[in-house]
Amino acid sequence: MIRGAHGFSTDQPRRRRITFFGFGAVGVLIAKNLGPILAEVTGFELFRDVTLSFVLAATVVYLLVSKVLWNIYPISLLIGSPPDLSGEWEGHLYTDTDEYDSEDVVGTDELGYGLVKMNAKMDIDQSWDRIRVTFEGPNSTSDSTGATILTDDGGTPTVTYNFDNPGNDLHDELESHAGTTTLKYDSDSETLKGTYYTGPNRENYGRIEVERAAS
């Protein structure tokens, strides 16, 4: 279990239902055949009577596949896995706010939007059906509270997540706030690019551009 992670929705609900059915089917096979298999492998007949409940077997299969094997081909194809975004990402936050320390400013937006460019980091913990996105800006850190990953039938994957930011006690103007971020994933360049906006406690918007950090 990923600490602090939450579920996410996708545009492949039918494949997810089929996958859960598959977990159950494999669980039935394991529950019914575990004893005989152990007896054949070990040569000890006493193992032939070993049993395992269907619920426990199906749960073990689910945990193994959804936490460990979900991003390994061809399993990832069979269970309709979303793109694996796990890891550290580094890049920049472009914001329209003027509430910042001048030493944190890297430059201005290259596209002429008049946005302030600042260094940023993103950390994503992900499994087959759970995710957590932590975004670290110059003055505060936000955590995702809900997410959607859309694959658009093989098109450019998009991740949209809602976030909470507790603010920063050292910056009176940086109050607790919430918002939404939408990022497109380019698997060729290993980048996430998109926009964000915040709610009434903050009321600002901007862009995020990050690339996967070298492992």
TAMORA-V408884 format. One record per run of one state. SS is the DSSP state (H for helix, E for strand, C for the rest). FROM is the first residue (numbers start at 0). TO is the last residue. If there is no record, write none. Layout:
# TAMORA-V408884
[[SS	FROM	TO] [SS	FROM	TO]]
This chain:
# TAMORA-V408884
[[C	0	4] [E	5	9] [C	10	11] [H	12	41] [C	42	43] [H	44	48] [C	49	52] [H	53	68] [C	69	73] [H	74	77] [C	78	85] [E	86	94] [C	95	100] [H	101	103] [E	104	107] [C	108	114] [E	115	125] [C	126	128] [E	129	135] [C	136	139] [E	140	149] [C	150	150] [H	151	153] [C	154	156] [E	157	164] [C	165	175] [E	176	185] [C	186	189] [E	190	197] [C	198	203] [E	204	211] [C	212	214]]
